[in-house]
Each structure stands twice: as structure tokens, then as C-alpha cells.
């Protein structure tokens, strides 16, 4: 007796088969509610997200969904979008972001929608807007987000660090059994409300204070709901191989799907380890673990300057951390640690200050630590220490510590996918005053324009798959990531010969080029590279 096939899989197979046979259309029948569409996209070359051969065709949209795909759908629509021979693909899905509450300041999702991103997944690296004082749970956060119009879709992980801080506190202490059970109960509620899974940031406090057993117990809750475990590993430089092994062990113990966040071998002394990291991942996959990874297409990372403080001295409140920085003896030891980190990064010229809140300190934004030292007449550590004190430990930095060869290796691997590790920004308003990593504006156009077109690492079809279907499958988004009837009409039209990033480290607030049209849930949001004034984004819940 033959195996059963669902209606969704049948439609998907029909669409793909029609294209693969060179029929010039997707699917053998037109599926529509009536004889008129809300929107028809015509004149484009369809990259449906599967990675197969592109084909010419038209897409009919009604009530926010793709309802028909064929060689010709006529003109029976309220809106006809002419793709003018450009690529038509599913909207890009950014599986690893820190957008969190930035959408309240930039509801269009400016830096993302202009690069073809229609879905951001927030709550990464152990941090999420909930559970906390402002938003007790995912429903509260999504409720406020849904009260405004949004340009892109937003889903979220639960941050393990945020969860631990909410229940256990900010100090390096072992969770009691009662506290562990409370964390599991809170996490279960978030999963029921539609969280994508749990994220860890084991380089950061207080999530780093959890034992692997504690994390595995939380991941078992996530596994029960089919969610994803995304991990910013404990170490990404000298002990990166051990950290990959640790991540795999936690996932296996919990029986949960594993996503290694922004895979890297940081600092020149570790660049040679990249092939070994991929081998570890491949072996885990061959051994039955559902594992993949993401990576941004840049050689510089972005993090907090507070990472130059050892974990043991980073616990507690900001006032307690500042008191240690002011203590001459403790500060001296912290300085030794900080300078050893900076030496491994290649020196203070490789560390750039990107955000300060105090008016007098904003002059340092965009300068590296070596330049800041000369400007102030202070040695690097006294400068860093004083800046952390004045800014109450909240200073962002960019570090140049990776190699282009490894970026290419990770992005081209079958289990790798691009992700920004950035956030929604806008050149206008308060977010425009910061100096973010250019990845927030350029990740996906850079991936396709530089690494696909210019570097020839893969075909455009394979690149689109890595931006769409692959992250959708990792997240369990059942109606996004492909262009097939019944799926949400998250669609981007881009010029394969012109798509490229323009944001730089010196001038990050610059939109990508080559993105012509963007539809989010069927709403035509970007037209000919400019906003239409309409927004169709919403909150996304797992499943």
C-alpha cells in the first residue's frame, strides 16, 4: 500500500514538478476563490525556494495568500505588479536577529524590508523582551506589537538568559530544583503561546551561569513542542571545538533540534579550525541529530564591550559591576583579562566603539580603541574601564577577528544559511543615531550579490533556498519560505545583476540596492524600491 501524501505536499510536489519538467508554469491547475485576484505578479522569473531551476510564470494573490501560479493569469486583479524580468522569490527569513522591541521605533522594519526580509526571528543569544517587568510573556509582547501596523513579520525565541534572570537572578548561583521547575513552567507557557524555541547566549551573563544539565532540562520542554534550540556558544575562539561538542551534547541529552548561531572560528590563531567545526556538525547530523547553523556574511562581529570583563566579575547588578571596575585591585585583574582578549583579537585597532549614550562619549563612536586612547591620552584599558563606568556597562563594539575564507566556507555549506545577527534600524528617528554593524542593512543582498553572483559560491536558486525554505523548515513555519498555492504571499522581486549591500562600517545606515518589490502577507509594501505606505506584517507563532 502506497504512503499517504497531504494536500499541502501534493500541491508543493505538483508546483515543483511542473517547473522541473520545463513546462514554464507551476502546477497543473489554477486554484482561486473566484475569478478576481487582489494582486497578480507577472513578467518575472520564479525562484520558488526549493533550489531548483527557475522558470517564467505569474503568481495570483488573494486574501494574503498565493492562490494561483501559471504561465498566464490574465489581468483580473486589483493590482498588477510587473516584475520586468527580475527574480521573484519567497521573502527572505532572518532566523537570527535582535530586533526584539526595535519594531516599536521603526514599524516599517526599514533596514530589513529594504533588503527583502519579510520575517525576523528575535529573542536570540539568550535575550528576549520577555519574561520580564514590561512584558510578562510572549502574548503580552505580541499584543503590544500587534497594536501597531508593522512592515515585516516578527517571531521570537525565549531567551534562556532572560528566563534565568527572571527566576534565579543575576548572580553565579546554582538554580534550585524549585527554580528549575518554575523556569520550565514559564517556558512551557511561552511555547504554548507560540515561541519558536529557546536561545542561549553562553558568552553572556546570567545565562552562562547555568549548568548544561539545567539547559538540557529546559530544552526538553522545547523538544516536546517541536521547537528549536539556538545557541550562541560558550566560546567562539580558543575553545570553539569544545563548545561545538558541548552544544551537541546538550541537544542530544534533550532530544531537541539544534541551531548553532553565527558559527565562527574567531581570532587568527583559530582560523584553521573551520573545517574541523564543519566535520563535527556533519558527524552529529550523520549520527541522527537535527542540526544546522547560520552565519552573517562579514568578517567582523558585534557585541558588548562588557565581554572584556570576565564572567566571574560580570555577575550581579550594574552597580555591583561598576563597583568592581572602580576597585583598584579588582580592576587591575579585569584589565589583564581584557588586554589578553584584545591581544588575541589582533590589537586595540581591531575594536571599534559603535554606541554610547553619554553626550561627551559620542565622539568615540566610529573610532577604534587605539584611536580613542590617543584622543584621550589614556592607555587602552583605562579608557575602556572609564567608558564602561560612565556608560553604566552598556557600550557596543565591533571586532574584526575573522577571515573571508571561512565566511565563504560556512555560507556555502549545505547546512549553513545567512542570518544577520542584527536588528531592525532606520536612518530616521532615535535608531538612526546609533552606529550598528552594517549586517542589519545588508546581510541578504550581500549574500546574494557578493557571495553568489561575484564569488560564484552557488547558484541564485541555491542562495534563495538558503534565505527562504531552509530557515522556514528549521523554524517549523509551515506556510512560508516557498512560492506555492496556499502559502502566505511573502514575496520579494529583485534584480539578480544589481542586488548588493551598500551599508559600510563607517556609514551603516544605507539601504541595499536591487530590491524592486516586496509583498508581506499579500500587501504591496515596497514598490520600485520605495515604500507604498501600506504595511502587512504581523506576529508569527510557531506552527
C-alpha positions, 0 to 999 in steps of 0.5 A: 500500500502506497504512503499517504501524501497531504494536500499541502505536499501534493500541491508543493510536489505538483508546483515543483514538478511542473517547473522541473519538467520545463513546462514554464508554469507551476502546477497543473491547475489554477486554484482561486476563490473566484475569478478576481485576484487582489494582486497578480505578479507577472513578467518575472522569473520564479525562484520558488525556494526549493533550489531548483531551476527557475522558470517564467510564470505569474503568481495570483494573490488573494486574501494574503495568500498565493492562490494561483501560479501559471504561465498566464493569469490574465489581468483580473486583479486589483493590482498588477505588479510587473516584475520586468524580468527580475527574480521573484522569490519567497521573502527572505527569513532572518532566523537570527536577529535582535530586533526584539522591541526595535519594531516599536521605533521603526514599524516599517522594519526599514533596514530589513524590508529594504533588503527583502526580509519579510520575517525576523526571528528575535529573542536570540543569544539568550535575550528576549523582551520577555519574561520580564517587568514590561512584558510578562510573556510572549502574548503580552509582547505580541499584543503590544506589537500587534497594536501597531501596523508593522512592515515585516513579520516578527517571531521570537525565541525565549531567551534562556538568559532572560528566563534565568534572570527572571527566576534565579537572578543575576548572580553565579548561583546554582538554580534550585530544583524549585527554580528549575521547575518554575523556569520550565513552567514559564517556558512551557507557557511561552511555547504554548503561546507560540515561541519558536524555541529557546536561545542561549547566549553562553558568552553572556551573563546570567545565562552562562551561569547555568549548568548544561544539565539545567539547559538540557532540562529546559530544552526538553520542554522545547523538544516536546513542542517541536521547537528549536534550540539556538545557541550562541556558544560558550566560546567562539575562539580558543575553545570553539571545538569544545563548545561545538561538542558541548552544544551537541551534547546538550541537544542530544541529552534533550532530544531537541533540534539544534541551531548553532548561531553565527558559527565562527572560528574567531581570532587568527590563531583559530582560523584553521579550525573551520573545517574541523567545526564543519566535520563535527556538525556533519558527524552529529547530523550523520549520527541522527541529530537535527542540526544546522547553523547560520552565519552573517556574511562579514568578517567582523562581529558585534557585541558588548564591550562588557565581554572584556570583563570576565564572567566571574566579575560580570555577575550581579547588578550594574552597580555591583559591576561598576563597583568592581571596575572602580576597585583598584585591585579588582580592576587591575585583574579585569584589565589583564583579562581584557588586554589578553582578549584584545591581544588575541583579537589582533590589537586595540585597532581591531575594536571599534566603539559603535554606541554610547549614550553619554553626550561627551562619549559620542565622539568615540563612536566610529573610532577604534580603541587605539584611536580613542586612547590617543584622543584621550591620552589614556592607555587602552584599558583605562579608557575602556574601564572609564567608558564602561563606568560612565556608560553604566556597562552598556557600550557596543563594539565591533571586532574584526577577528575573522577571515573571508575564507571561512565566511565563504566556507560556512555560507556555502555549506549545505547546512549553513544559511545567512542570518544577520545577527542584527536588528531592525534600524532606520536612518530616521528617528532615535535608531538612526543615531546609533552606529550598528554593524552594517549586517542589519542593512545588508546581510541578504543582498550581500549574500546574494550579490557578493557571495553568489553572483561575484564569488560564484559560491552557488547558484541564485536558486541555491542562495534563495533556498538558503534565505527562504525554505531552509530557515522556514523548515528549521523554524517549523513555519509551515506556510512560508519560505516557498512560492506555492498555492496556499502559502502566505504571499511573502514575496520579494522581486529583485534584480539578480545583476544589481542586488548588493549591500551598500551599508559600510562600517563607517556609514551603516545606515544605507539601504541595499540596492536591487530590491524592486518589490516586496509583498508581506502577507499579500500587501504591496509594501515596497514598490520600485524600491520605495515604500507604498505606505501600506504595511502587512506584517504581523506576529508569527507563532510557531506552527 
